[in-house]
Amino acid sequence: MAEITAQMVKDLRQATGAGPLDCKKALEANGGDMQKAIDFLREKGLAKAAKKLGAGRTMNEGVIETYLHFNRRLGVMVEVNCETDFVANTEAFRTFAKDIALHIANLAPDYVKREDIPAAVVEAERDLQRRRTKEDSPNKPEAVIEKIVDGRMEKFFEEIVLMEQAFLRDDSKTIGQLLSEVVAEVGESIVIRRFGRFALGEEGMDEG
């Protein structure tokens, strides 16, 4: 079995946001293969999240958090929900909501999660990336071009989807990973429901 080094554990922690012990176990279970270990931890995290959410759990408590830039030219309003008013009043939850409002102000996402993006927008972007890839690499096989397009689409999602953006205060984790950490801390399901971002002079409002 491949030797599991401290650097490997550190790299996996940065990629997934998981704890050091979980990272070490994931690497050991997958023979030191980083990608397999990442997939292993993601599946484990999804299973935990699914169990935590449970069927029929309602999230009607929470806060509507706001952020207003010092020059009053930029403002954000975001709704973050949880299950109970007890959790809604905890420092961990309130800090999370404030951090999300600040993050949205600075990173300007368009959607909360990938599933919120209209299919037409995704398809148009994919067509654009496919054309650009073919122009850049006209002699590559179609299968290779599609893989390149897949990679470019991931970058596209990371730029416009809140849950997939790197967290403003700690870019070693995504907003999705930060959310999972807060859920684990408070022991209750949390969801970022929607947001609005207002910038003076811009037409309309960015709303996720």
Backbone as ProteinMPNN parsed JSONL, in Angstrom:
{"seq_chain_A": "MAEITAQMVKDLRQATGAGPLDCKKALEANGGDMQKAIDFLREKGLAKAAKKLGAGRTMNEGVIETYLHFNRRLGVMVEVNCETDFVANTEAFRTFAKDIALHIANLAPDYVKREDIPAAVVEAERDLQRRRTKEDSPNKPEAVIEKIVDGRMEKFFEEIVLMEQAFLRDDSKTIGQLLSEVVAEVGESIVIRRFGRFALGEEGMDEG", "coords_chain_A": {"N_chain_A": [[0.846, -1.202, 0.0], [0.481, 2.264, -0.741], [2.502, 4.775, 0.802], [1.102, 6.97, 3.128], [1.454, 10.274, 3.296], [2.009, 13.276, 5.294], [1.733, 15.526, 3.723], [0.099, 14.634, 1.664], [-2.272, 14.222, 3.066], [-2.765, 16.851, 3.832], [-3.14, 18.072, 1.313], [-5.45, 16.766, 0.483], [-7.242, 17.627, 2.401], [-7.403, 20.344, 1.759], [-8.632, 20.143, -0.692], [-11.111, 19.064, -0.133], [-12.1, 19.909, 2.345], [-12.518, 18.26, 4.458], [-11.921, 16.648, 7.686], [-8.646, 15.958, 9.196], [-8.297, 13.262, 10.071], [-10.348, 11.87, 8.75], [-9.488, 12.334, 6.145], [-7.068, 10.956, 6.088], [-7.946, 8.322, 6.484], [-9.499, 8.02, 4.171], [-7.56, 8.16, 2.157], [-6.019, 5.923, 2.82], [-7.913, 3.932, 2.407], [-8.116, 3.996, -0.288], [-5.71, 3.414, -1.44], [-3.905, 5.536, -1.556], [-4.622, 7.038, -3.738], [-5.422, 10.12, -4.916], [-7.661, 11.297, -6.311], [-9.599, 9.272, -6.143], [-9.865, 9.211, -3.393], [-10.938, 11.733, -2.925], [-13.43, 11.463, -4.205], [-14.458, 9.435, -2.616], [-14.722, 10.739, -0.114], [-16.546, 12.728, -0.807], [-18.818, 11.23, -1.457], [-19.33, 10.117, 1.019], [-19.835, 12.436, 2.467], [-22.146, 13.37, 1.16], [-23.92, 11.344, 1.801], [-24.104, 11.686, 4.561], [-25.209, 14.25, 4.622], [-27.659, 13.813, 3.367], [-28.87, 12.159, 5.209], [-29.012, 13.891, 7.345], [-30.69, 15.903, 6.378], [-33.089, 14.48, 5.862], [-36.377, 13.092, 5.244], [-39.129, 15.188, 4.722], [-38.297, 17.216, 6.436], [-38.624, 20.509, 7.48], [-37.618, 23.845, 6.723], [-38.164, 26.654, 7.887], [-37.344, 28.606, 9.525], [-34.784, 31.031, 10.42], [-32.782, 33.66, 8.973], [-33.002, 36.883, 7.368], [-30.436, 38.247, 5.959], [-28.457, 41.203, 5.575], [-26.202, 43.225, 3.604], [-24.421, 46.202, 3.306], [-22.449, 48.212, 1.374], [-19.76, 50.462, 2.315], [-19.869, 52.88, 0.893], [-22.42, 52.955, 0.105], [-23.214, 52.123, -2.385], [-23.535, 49.574, -3.13], [-25.399, 46.737, -2.339], [-26.645, 43.849, -0.538], [-29.052, 41.292, -0.085], [-29.896, 38.394, 1.589], [-31.513, 35.284, 2.07], [-31.329, 32.921, 4.545], [-32.044, 29.774, 5.664], [-33.064, 27.646, 8.41], [-33.97, 24.928, 10.655], [-34.981, 25.469, 13.231], [-35.794, 28.163, 15.539], [-34.004, 28.346, 17.57], [-31.465, 27.506, 16.58], [-31.264, 29.45, 14.615], [-30.626, 31.659, 16.087], [-28.098, 31.231, 17.005], [-24.572, 31.911, 17.34], [-22.905, 30.768, 15.431], [-24.605, 30.283, 13.236], [-25.544, 32.883, 12.631], [-23.15, 34.187, 12.048], [-22.407, 32.751, 9.781], [-24.454, 33.502, 7.988], [-23.917, 36.256, 7.746], [-21.365, 36.135, 6.617], [-21.989, 34.973, 4.165], [-23.544, 36.964, 2.941], [-21.599, 38.996, 2.679], [-19.794, 37.678, 1.025], [-21.34, 37.312, -1.333], [-21.646, 39.973, -2.074], [-19.053, 40.611, -2.883], [-18.182, 38.558, -4.691], [-20.213, 38.226, -6.511], [-22.174, 36.105, -7.448], [-24.465, 34.408, -9.717], [-26.406, 32.493, -9.337], [-27.805, 30.308, -6.815], [-27.391, 27.487, -6.692], [-26.19, 24.922, -8.959], [-28.302, 23.648, -10.232], [-30.176, 25.624, -10.487], [-29.669, 27.09, -12.723], [-30.944, 28.042, -15.836], [-31.698, 25.657, -18.387], [-31.287, 26.462, -21.012], [-29.358, 28.452, -20.775], [-27.136, 27.031, -19.885], [-26.733, 25.306, -22.059], [-26.211, 27.114, -24.125], [-23.8, 28.225, -23.23], [-22.21, 25.934, -23.262], [-22.188, 25.356, -26.005], [-20.804, 27.605, -26.908], [-18.286, 27.221, -25.644], [-17.565, 24.86, -26.869], [-17.247, 25.65, -29.543], [-15.112, 27.468, -29.254], [-13.128, 25.753, -28.302], [-12.763, 24.049, -30.48], [-11.773, 25.865, -32.298], [-9.376, 26.551, -31.062], [-8.106, 24.079, -30.929], [-8.167, 22.503, -33.516], [-7.525, 20.001, -34.571], [-7.895, 18.04, -32.752], [-9.368, 14.97, -31.495], [-12.943, 14.337, -31.36], [-13.837, 13.291, -28.899], [-11.841, 14.102, -27.128], [-12.084, 16.853, -27.319], [-14.623, 17.181, -26.169], [-14.039, 16.501, -23.526], [-12.346, 18.585, -22.82], [-14.151, 20.677, -23.052], [-15.922, 19.941, -21.016], [-14.296, 20.445, -18.785], [-13.981, 23.216, -19.011], [-16.604, 24.0, -18.647], [-16.982, 23.339, -15.982], [-15.391, 25.284, -14.781], [-16.878, 27.492, -15.526], [-19.247, 27.077, -14.037], [-18.164, 27.294, -11.471], [-17.635, 29.955, -11.368], [-20.097, 31.321, -11.461], [-21.969, 30.121, -9.769], [-23.088, 30.189, -6.532], [-22.789, 28.152, -4.474], [-20.617, 26.762, -5.428], [-18.507, 28.443, -5.568], [-15.26, 29.564, -4.458], [-14.776, 30.222, -1.059], [-14.863, 33.53, 0.139], [-13.432, 34.352, 2.466], [-11.786, 32.211, 2.982], [-10.215, 30.575, 0.72], [-9.641, 27.91, 0.434], [-11.768, 26.325, 0.657], [-15.083, 25.631, -0.613], [-18.229, 27.437, -0.847], [-20.236, 25.574, -0.532], [-18.89, 23.578, 0.922], [-18.309, 25.02, 3.223], [-20.913, 25.439, 4.152], [-21.6, 22.777, 4.805], [-19.866, 22.366, 6.948], [-20.902, 24.148, 8.855], [-23.446, 23.08, 9.211], [-22.719, 20.657, 10.389], [-21.683, 21.672, 12.75], [-23.857, 22.996, 14.062], [-25.742, 21.033, 14.073], [-28.044, 20.805, 12.537], [-30.158, 21.108, 9.66], [-29.401, 23.422, 7.038], [-30.11, 25.932, 4.634], [-29.301, 27.976, 1.873], [-31.511, 30.069, 0.692], [-32.279, 32.118, -1.193], [-31.112, 35.093, -2.912], [-30.475, 38.619, -3.344], [-28.707, 41.004, -5.194], [-27.738, 44.271, -5.284], [-26.419, 46.791, -7.29], [-25.464, 50.072, -7.637], [-26.51, 51.893, -10.462], [-26.509, 49.73, -12.163], [-28.582, 47.871, -14.359], [-31.629, 46.394, -13.329], [-31.592, 43.569, -11.056], [-29.329, 41.337, -9.612], [-30.35, 38.162, -8.99], [-30.579, 35.236, -7.075]], "CA_chain_A": [[0.0, 0.0, 0.0], [1.257, 3.493, -0.83], [2.689, 5.477, 2.069], [0.265, 8.156, 3.244], [2.262, 11.326, 3.897], [1.297, 14.428, 5.863], [1.421, 16.43, 2.621], [-1.063, 14.073, 0.967], [-3.43, 14.514, 3.914], [-2.99, 18.3, 3.728], [-3.687, 18.355, -0.017], [-6.821, 16.263, 0.441], [-8.035, 18.531, 3.247], [-7.632, 21.569, 0.988], [-9.527, 19.83, -1.808], [-12.436, 18.616, 0.303], [-12.564, 20.53, 3.583], [-12.744, 17.223, 5.469], [-10.966, 16.626, 8.781], [-7.418, 15.209, 8.915], [-8.463, 11.822, 10.29], [-11.157, 11.366, 7.632], [-8.652, 12.363, 4.939], [-6.093, 9.862, 6.192], [-8.681, 7.072, 6.275], [-9.903, 7.971, 2.764], [-6.359, 7.84, 1.378], [-5.668, 4.525, 3.117], [-8.922, 3.061, 1.799], [-8.019, 4.068, -1.749], [-4.334, 3.176, -1.863], [-3.176, 6.777, -1.782], [-5.106, 7.7, -4.952], [-6.044, 11.374, -4.477], [-8.984, 11.491, -6.909], [-10.509, 8.289, -5.539], [-10.09, 9.632, -2.011], [-11.863, 12.877, -3.005], [-14.751, 10.904, -4.521], [-14.854, 8.68, -1.421], [-15.166, 11.696, 0.901], [-17.751, 13.399, -1.295], [-19.936, 10.299, -1.305], [-19.576, 10.014, 2.46], [-20.455, 13.696, 2.863], [-23.498, 13.407, 0.615], [-24.725, 10.405, 2.581], [-24.368, 12.339, 5.842], [-26.114, 15.371, 4.392], [-28.978, 13.261, 3.068], [-29.417, 11.673, 6.475], [-29.286, 15.06, 8.162], [-31.868, 16.577, 5.85], [-34.228, 13.628, 6.15], [-37.612, 13.338, 4.488], [-40.136, 15.979, 5.401], [-37.76, 18.247, 7.323], [-38.939, 21.84, 6.978], [-36.685, 24.895, 7.141], [-38.884, 27.915, 7.783], [-36.72, 29.575, 10.427], [-33.551, 31.564, 9.863], [-32.649, 35.116, 8.946], [-32.743, 37.603, 6.129], [-29.233, 39.024, 6.283], [-28.158, 42.248, 4.6], [-24.878, 43.835, 3.592], [-24.412, 47.471, 2.591], [-21.088, 48.707, 1.246], [-19.591, 51.718, 3.047], [-20.265, 54.031, 0.069], [-23.85, 52.78, -0.144], [-23.423, 51.895, -3.815], [-23.687, 48.128, -3.316], [-26.106, 46.099, -1.238], [-27.031, 42.447, -0.716], [-30.021, 40.713, 0.834], [-29.884, 36.946, 1.401], [-32.328, 34.497, 3.008], [-30.698, 31.67, 4.965], [-33.032, 29.076, 6.494], [-32.741, 26.476, 9.222], [-35.179, 24.247, 11.119], [-35.505, 25.991, 14.5], [-35.356, 29.511, 15.898], [-32.843, 28.203, 18.466], [-30.27, 27.526, 15.735], [-31.24, 30.739, 13.921], [-30.073, 32.657, 16.991], [-26.743, 30.879, 17.424], [-23.507, 32.724, 16.748], [-22.4, 30.085, 14.235], [-25.541, 30.503, 12.133], [-25.564, 34.309, 12.292], [-21.871, 34.484, 11.392], [-22.486, 32.157, 8.442], [-25.318, 34.348, 7.156], [-23.181, 37.491, 7.464], [-20.28, 35.799, 5.689], [-22.577, 34.727, 2.852], [-23.909, 38.268, 2.385], [-20.344, 39.651, 2.29], [-19.266, 36.921, -0.114], [-22.155, 37.633, -2.509], [-21.319, 41.354, -2.457], [-17.734, 40.654, -3.511], [-17.991, 37.571, -5.765], [-21.321, 38.425, -7.453], [-22.718, 34.922, -8.134], [-25.759, 34.606, -10.381], [-27.349, 31.46, -8.9], [-27.436, 29.639, -5.559], [-26.84, 26.166, -7.008], [-26.102, 24.628, -10.387], [-29.619, 23.253, -10.735], [-30.99, 26.823, -10.693], [-29.341, 27.714, -14.007], [-31.818, 27.561, -16.911], [-31.048, 24.734, -19.326], [-30.896, 27.206, -22.211], [-28.117, 29.167, -20.463], [-26.079, 26.016, -19.855], [-26.509, 24.808, -23.422], [-25.581, 28.192, -24.887], [-22.405, 28.304, -22.787], [-21.518, 24.738, -23.741], [-21.97, 25.545, -27.443], [-19.74, 28.604, -27.034], [-17.011, 26.598, -25.272], [-17.248, 23.852, -27.894], [-16.723, 26.384, -30.707], [-13.794, 28.003, -28.903], [-12.191, 24.639, -28.2], [-12.481, 23.585, -31.838], [-10.918, 26.884, -32.923], [-8.058, 26.468, -30.43], [-7.514, 22.753, -31.172], [-8.988, 21.955, -34.606], [-7.148, 18.637, -34.967], [-8.119, 17.077, -31.663], [-10.553, 14.116, -31.659], [-14.172, 14.853, -30.752], [-13.907, 12.866, -27.492], [-10.917, 14.955, -26.377], [-12.706, 18.178, -27.294], [-15.706, 17.151, -25.184], [-13.433, 16.511, -22.183], [-11.883, 19.955, -22.597], [-15.372, 21.468, -22.835], [-16.391, 19.596, -19.666], [-13.447, 21.172, -17.841], [-14.308, 24.635, -19.101], [-17.925, 24.18, -18.06], [-16.804, 23.328, -14.525], [-14.904, 26.628, -14.433], [-18.045, 28.373, -15.703], [-20.114, 26.898, -12.867], [-17.458, 27.8, -10.292], [-17.656, 31.421, -11.394], [-21.427, 31.943, -11.324], [-22.823, 29.414, -8.812], [-22.67, 30.498, -5.164], [-22.351, 26.983, -3.713], [-19.38, 26.219, -5.989], [-17.447, 29.443, -5.509], [-14.33, 29.502, -3.329], [-15.215, 31.121, -0.001], [-14.108, 34.78, 0.167], [-12.536, 34.441, 3.618], [-10.899, 31.043, 3.007], [-10.419, 29.985, -0.601], [-9.348, 26.475, 0.426], [-13.059, 25.612, 0.703], [-16.181, 26.251, -1.343], [-19.381, 27.799, -0.014], [-20.898, 24.308, -0.216], [-18.151, 22.926, 2.001], [-18.536, 25.844, 4.415], [-22.27, 25.119, 4.612], [-21.549, 21.462, 5.453], [-19.185, 22.53, 8.237], [-21.823, 24.813, 9.789], [-24.482, 22.081, 9.51], [-22.129, 19.722, 11.358], [-21.495, 22.383, 14.019], [-25.123, 23.308, 14.734], [-26.539, 19.811, 14.147], [-29.352, 21.034, 11.942], [-30.083, 21.447, 8.246], [-29.373, 24.841, 6.67], [-30.151, 26.136, 3.193], [-29.3, 29.346, 1.364], [-32.732, 29.999, -0.105], [-32.258, 33.051, -2.322], [-30.409, 36.334, -2.621], [-30.539, 39.719, -4.299], [-27.505, 41.851, -5.131], [-28.022, 45.549, -5.932], [-25.272, 47.663, -7.523], [-25.956, 51.344, -8.15], [-26.206, 52.143, -11.862], [-26.727, 48.522, -12.965], [-29.982, 47.616, -14.643], [-32.2, 45.207, -12.692], [-31.008, 43.058, -9.832], [-28.871, 39.964, -9.656], [-31.132, 37.399, -8.01], [-30.374, 33.805, -7.144]], "C_chain_A": [[0.873, 1.241, 0.0], [1.347, 4.169, 0.54], [1.862, 6.762, 2.066], [1.051, 9.227, 3.994], [1.394, 12.455, 4.436], [0.891, 15.411, 4.759], [0.197, 15.946, 1.842], [-2.34, 14.377, 1.741], [-3.791, 15.99, 3.819], [-3.643, 18.658, 2.4], [-5.146, 17.918, -0.111], [-7.741, 17.139, 1.287], [-8.38, 19.81, 2.484], [-8.644, 21.34, -0.128], [-10.951, 19.554, -1.356], [-12.985, 19.323, 1.535], [-12.833, 19.535, 4.697], [-11.656, 17.275, 6.549], [-9.763, 15.751, 8.479], [-7.562, 13.701, 9.073], [-9.271, 11.193, 9.156], [-10.343, 11.317, 6.35], [-7.662, 11.206, 4.938], [-6.768, 8.513, 5.914], [-9.082, 6.907, 4.811], [-8.729, 7.601, 1.87], [-5.951, 6.387, 1.586], [-6.63, 3.562, 2.425], [-8.808, 3.007, 0.289], [-6.578, 4.017, -2.248], [-3.546, 4.425, -2.183], [-3.606, 7.532, -3.031], [-5.93, 8.93, -4.561], [-7.465, 11.535, -5.009], [-10.008, 10.523, -6.322], [-10.847, 8.669, -4.1], [-11.066, 10.804, -1.958], [-13.284, 12.378, -3.25], [-15.327, 10.172, -3.315], [-15.425, 9.624, -0.356], [-16.435, 12.424, 0.485], [-18.979, 12.514, -1.126], [-20.332, 10.164, 0.164], [-20.295, 11.267, 2.964], [-21.883, 13.813, 2.386], [-24.43, 12.502, 1.41], [-25.092, 11.019, 3.929], [-25.384, 13.467, 5.686], [-27.539, 14.889, 4.145], [-29.655, 12.776, 4.342], [-29.827, 12.84, 7.362], [-30.557, 15.773, 7.697], [-33.131, 15.788, 6.147], [-35.457, 13.994, 5.334], [-38.553, 14.181, 5.333], [-39.621, 17.019, 6.365], [-38.057, 19.604, 6.712], [-37.955, 22.854, 7.544], [-37.338, 26.242, 6.919], [-38.371, 28.971, 8.753], [-35.464, 30.117, 9.752], [-33.517, 33.077, 9.922], [-32.642, 35.616, 7.507], [-31.614, 38.57, 6.47], [-28.983, 40.056, 5.187], [-26.701, 42.69, 4.715], [-24.978, 45.119, 2.78], [-22.983, 47.998, 2.585], [-20.979, 50.104, 1.861], [-20.021, 52.94, 2.23], [-21.724, 53.975, -0.373], [-24.173, 52.625, -1.63], [-23.636, 50.411, -4.13], [-24.361, 47.52, -2.099], [-26.518, 44.683, -1.581], [-28.079, 42.088, 0.326], [-30.069, 39.213, 0.553], [-30.738, 36.27, 2.475], [-31.634, 33.17, 3.276], [-31.635, 30.998, 5.961], [-32.436, 27.922, 7.275], [-34.051, 25.918, 9.765], [-35.806, 24.889, 12.352], [-35.001, 27.4, 14.772], [-34.169, 29.467, 16.852], [-31.554, 28.299, 17.655], [-30.134, 28.871, 15.03], [-30.594, 31.833, 14.764], [-28.671, 32.32, 17.486], [-25.716, 31.752, 16.709], [-22.998, 32.104, 15.449], [-23.292, 30.358, 13.027], [-25.525, 31.967, 11.689], [-24.277, 34.721, 11.567], [-21.863, 33.957, 9.967], [-23.305, 33.05, 7.516], [-24.613, 35.654, 6.781], [-22.064, 37.258, 6.446], [-20.816, 35.586, 4.274], [-22.961, 36.048, 2.185], [-22.672, 39.019, 1.889], [-19.75, 38.989, 1.049], [-20.024, 37.283, -1.399], [-21.838, 39.044, -3.006], [-20.028, 41.4, -3.269], [-17.592, 39.751, -4.728], [-19.113, 37.569, -6.8], [-21.768, 37.157, -8.181], [-24.064, 35.245, -8.772], [-26.833, 33.652, -9.858], [-26.868, 30.853, -7.583], [-26.762, 28.309, -5.853], [-26.925, 25.9, -8.508], [-27.468, 24.323, -10.99], [-30.531, 24.454, -11.018], [-30.755, 27.462, -12.062], [-30.282, 27.181, -15.078], [-31.05, 26.698, -17.911], [-30.544, 25.459, -20.567], [-29.576, 27.947, -22.0], [-26.933, 28.19, -20.483], [-25.735, 25.555, -21.265], [-25.813, 25.865, -24.285], [-24.104, 28.326, -24.53], [-21.601, 27.116, -23.296], [-21.221, 24.847, -25.241], [-20.827, 26.532, -27.685], [-18.373, 27.989, -26.745], [-16.589, 25.543, -26.29], [-16.654, 24.526, -29.131], [-15.319, 26.906, -30.439], [-12.741, 26.898, -28.853], [-11.798, 24.125, -29.582], [-11.598, 24.571, -32.589], [-9.493, 26.801, -32.38], [-7.336, 25.169, -30.796], [-8.287, 22.037, -32.28], [-8.705, 20.495, -34.953], [-7.383, 17.595, -33.873], [-9.364, 16.242, -31.94], [-11.748, 14.682, -30.902], [-14.262, 14.513, -29.267], [-13.012, 13.739, -26.615], [-11.498, 16.362, -26.242], [-13.807, 18.225, -26.238], [-15.167, 17.169, -23.755], [-12.94, 17.91, -21.83], [-13.077, 20.863, -22.292], [-15.935, 21.203, -21.443], [-15.615, 20.375, -18.609], [-13.754, 22.659, -17.824], [-15.685, 24.94, -18.509], [-17.857, 24.176, -16.541], [-16.325, 24.69, -14.05], [-16.043, 27.647, -14.514], [-18.96, 28.296, -14.488], [-19.472, 27.484, -11.61], [-17.509, 29.322, -10.221], [-19.027, 31.994, -11.057], [-22.337, 31.297, -10.282], [-22.283, 29.611, -7.392], [-22.087, 29.292, -4.449], [-21.013, 26.416, -4.195], [-18.234, 27.221, -6.012], [-16.538, 29.19, -4.312], [-14.729, 30.584, -2.329], [-14.283, 32.337, 0.075], [-13.068, 34.814, 1.286], [-11.536, 33.287, 3.701], [-11.069, 30.274, 1.705], [-9.994, 28.528, -0.713], [-10.629, 25.656, 0.472], [-14.086, 26.362, -0.129], [-17.282, 26.661, -0.362], [-20.149, 26.536, 0.381], [-20.225, 23.579, 0.93], [-18.305, 23.69, 3.306], [-19.903, 25.544, 5.006], [-22.28, 23.782, 5.355], [-20.904, 21.549, 6.831], [-20.127, 23.155, 9.272], [-22.955, 23.867, 10.177], [-23.974, 21.1, 10.567], [-21.995, 20.373, 12.735], [-22.8, 22.588, 14.766], [-26.044, 22.097, 14.841], [-27.923, 19.93, 13.542], [-29.181, 21.452, 10.482], [-30.162, 22.952, 8.026], [-29.434, 24.919, 5.151], [-30.073, 27.632, 2.894], [-30.44, 29.401, 0.35], [-32.664, 30.87, -1.362], [-31.488, 34.301, -1.921], [-30.682, 37.369, -3.699], [-29.314, 40.59, -4.103], [-27.78, 43.112, -5.949], [-26.716, 46.34, -6.081], [-25.773, 48.922, -8.211], [-25.535, 51.533, -9.61], [-26.376, 50.936, -12.758], [-28.22, 48.332, -13.176], [-30.448, 46.346, -13.938], [-31.433, 44.819, -11.449], [-30.536, 41.636, -10.079], [-29.624, 39.185, -8.592], [-30.893, 35.928, -8.202], [-31.486, 33.084, -6.456]], "O_chain_A": [[1.904, 1.269, 0.673], [0.402, 4.14, 1.328], [1.918, 7.543, 1.116], [1.286, 9.099, 5.195], [0.218, 12.582, 4.094], [-0.158, 16.049, 4.843], [-0.636, 16.746, 1.415], [-3.361, 14.742, 1.157], [-4.966, 16.347, 3.737], [-4.586, 19.449, 2.358], [-5.974, 18.607, -0.707], [-8.895, 17.362, 0.922], [-9.508, 20.299, 2.554], [-9.419, 22.234, -0.468], [-11.898, 19.783, -2.109], [-14.196, 19.34, 1.753], [-13.319, 19.912, 5.763], [-10.6, 17.875, 6.346], [-9.835, 14.89, 7.603], [-7.002, 12.942, 8.282], [-8.927, 10.119, 8.661], [-10.477, 10.385, 5.557], [-7.447, 10.559, 3.913], [-6.224, 7.672, 5.198], [-9.02, 5.805, 4.266], [-8.882, 6.819, 0.932], [-5.579, 5.701, 0.635], [-6.223, 2.514, 1.922], [-9.333, 2.094, -0.349], [-6.264, 4.509, -3.332], [-2.619, 4.387, -2.992], [-3.018, 8.564, -3.357], [-6.994, 8.808, -3.955], [-8.375, 11.872, -4.252], [-11.143, 10.904, -6.038], [-11.974, 8.472, -3.646], [-11.915, 10.874, -1.07], [-14.226, 12.813, -2.587], [-16.519, 10.27, -3.024], [-16.472, 9.35, 0.23], [-17.297, 12.707, 1.316], [-20.04, 12.977, -0.709], [-21.514, 10.104, 0.502], [-21.225, 11.189, 3.767], [-22.746, 14.3, 3.116], [-25.584, 12.848, 1.662], [-26.228, 10.9, 4.39], [-26.294, 13.622, 6.5], [-28.501, 15.474, 4.643], [-30.858, 12.958, 4.53], [-30.851, 12.791, 8.042], [-31.385, 16.189, 8.507], [-34.123, 16.342, 6.621], [-35.546, 15.097, 4.796], [-38.747, 13.913, 6.518], [-40.416, 17.656, 7.056], [-37.769, 19.825, 5.536], [-37.514, 22.741, 8.688], [-37.108, 26.898, 5.903], [-38.888, 30.087, 8.803], [-35.123, 29.707, 8.642], [-34.13, 33.699, 10.789], [-32.324, 34.885, 6.569], [-31.807, 39.565, 7.169], [-29.265, 39.809, 4.014], [-26.064, 42.552, 5.759], [-25.553, 45.127, 1.692], [-22.378, 48.206, 3.637], [-21.963, 50.841, 1.926], [-20.485, 53.928, 2.798], [-22.198, 54.829, -1.121], [-25.272, 52.956, -2.073], [-23.889, 50.048, -5.278], [-23.946, 47.758, -0.965], [-26.717, 44.344, -2.747], [-28.003, 42.524, 1.475], [-30.261, 38.803, -0.592], [-30.686, 36.646, 3.646], [-31.382, 32.391, 2.357], [-31.981, 31.586, 6.985], [-31.45, 27.306, 6.868], [-35.126, 26.379, 9.382], [-37.027, 24.862, 12.51], [-33.93, 27.791, 14.307], [-33.409, 30.431, 16.941], [-30.658, 29.073, 17.993], [-29.025, 29.378, 14.863], [-30.077, 32.815, 14.229], [-28.114, 33.052, 18.304], [-25.965, 32.263, 15.616], [-22.698, 32.812, 14.488], [-22.801, 30.629, 11.931], [-25.495, 32.25, 10.491], [-24.306, 35.494, 10.609], [-21.376, 34.623, 9.054], [-22.895, 33.323, 6.388], [-24.7, 36.106, 5.639], [-21.846, 38.064, 5.541], [-20.173, 35.974, 3.298], [-22.726, 36.228, 0.99], [-22.691, 39.608, 0.808], [-19.266, 39.665, 0.142], [-19.406, 37.531, -2.434], [-21.769, 39.282, -4.212], [-19.931, 42.151, -4.24], [-16.946, 40.135, -5.704], [-18.968, 36.965, -7.863], [-21.748, 37.124, -9.412], [-24.717, 36.225, -8.415], [-28.024, 33.956, -9.924], [-25.676, 30.881, -7.274], [-25.684, 28.028, -5.327], [-27.653, 26.583, -9.229], [-27.75, 24.699, -12.127], [-31.541, 24.317, -11.709], [-31.555, 28.283, -12.508], [-30.409, 25.964, -15.218], [-29.897, 26.98, -18.235], [-29.496, 25.111, -21.112], [-28.769, 28.061, -22.923], [-25.872, 28.492, -21.029], [-24.56, 25.432, -21.611], [-24.931, 25.541, -25.08], [-23.259, 28.516, -25.405], [-20.453, 27.267, -23.713], [-20.137, 24.478, -25.693], [-19.987, 26.318, -28.559], [-17.419, 28.198, -27.494], [-15.399, 25.355, -26.542], [-15.678, 24.037, -29.7], [-14.438, 26.8, -31.292], [-11.609, 27.081, -29.303], [-10.634, 23.804, -29.823], [-10.775, 24.175, -33.414], [-8.525, 26.957, -33.124], [-6.116, 25.152, -30.955], [-8.991, 21.064, -32.008], [-9.543, 19.825, -35.556], [-7.1, 16.411, -34.059], [-10.315, 16.733, -32.548], [-11.586, 15.415, -29.925], [-14.706, 15.334, -28.465], [-13.381, 14.078, -25.491], [-11.412, 16.98, -25.181], [-13.912, 19.2, -25.494], [-15.768, 17.781, -22.872], [-13.09, 18.366, -20.696], [-13.021, 21.703, -21.395], [-16.375, 22.13, -20.763], [-16.195, 20.9, -17.659], [-13.786, 23.287, -16.766], [-15.901, 26.009, -17.939], [-18.584, 24.919, -15.882], [-16.798, 25.197, -13.033], [-16.152, 28.545, -13.679], [-19.399, 29.322, -13.968], [-20.151, 28.095, -10.784], [-17.436, 29.903, -9.139], [-19.113, 33.048, -10.428], [-23.374, 31.865, -9.94], [-21.148, 29.237, -7.098], [-21.003, 29.384, -3.872], [-20.351, 25.679, -3.465], [-17.122, 26.891, -6.425], [-16.976, 28.672, -3.285], [-14.989, 31.725, -2.711], [-13.061, 32.188, 0.076], [-11.942, 35.261, 1.07], [-10.541, 33.385, 4.42], [-11.954, 29.426, 1.589], [-9.981, 27.963, -1.806], [-10.589, 24.433, 0.341], [-13.978, 27.572, -0.328], [-17.261, 26.275, 0.806], [-20.654, 26.439, 1.5], [-20.893, 23.028, 1.805], [-18.42, 23.088, 4.373], [-20.041, 25.408, 6.222], [-22.897, 23.666, 6.414], [-21.342, 20.885, 7.77], [-20.145, 22.738, 10.43], [-23.381, 23.847, 11.332], [-24.686, 20.756, 11.51], [-22.17, 19.714, 13.759], [-22.855, 22.379, 15.978], [-27.012, 22.117, 15.601], [-28.86, 19.254, 13.965], [-28.183, 22.073, 10.116], [-30.886, 23.662, 8.724], [-28.873, 24.069, 4.46], [-30.697, 28.447, 3.573], [-30.331, 28.833, -0.737], [-32.958, 30.405, -2.463], [-31.242, 34.539, -0.739], [-31.07, 37.036, -4.819], [-28.928, 40.881, -2.971], [-28.026, 43.038, -7.153], [-25.993, 46.534, -5.104], [-26.432, 48.849, -9.248], [-24.367, 51.36, -9.957], [-26.389, 51.074, -13.981], [-29.024, 48.598, -12.283], [-29.744, 45.337, -13.947], [-30.716, 45.63, -10.862], [-31.246, 40.829, -10.678], [-29.541, 39.516, -7.409], [-30.981, 35.408, -9.314], [-31.489, 31.854, -6.41]]}, "name": "protein", "num_of_chains": 1, "seq": "MAEITAQMVKDLRQATGAGPLDCKKALEANGGDMQKAIDFLREKGLAKAAKKLGAGRTMNEGVIETYLHFNRRLGVMVEVNCETDFVANTEAFRTFAKDIALHIANLAPDYVKREDIPAAVVEAERDLQRRRTKEDSPNKPEAVIEKIVDGRMEKFFEEIVLMEQAFLRDDSKTIGQLLSEVVAEVGESIVIRRFGRFALGEEGMDEG"}
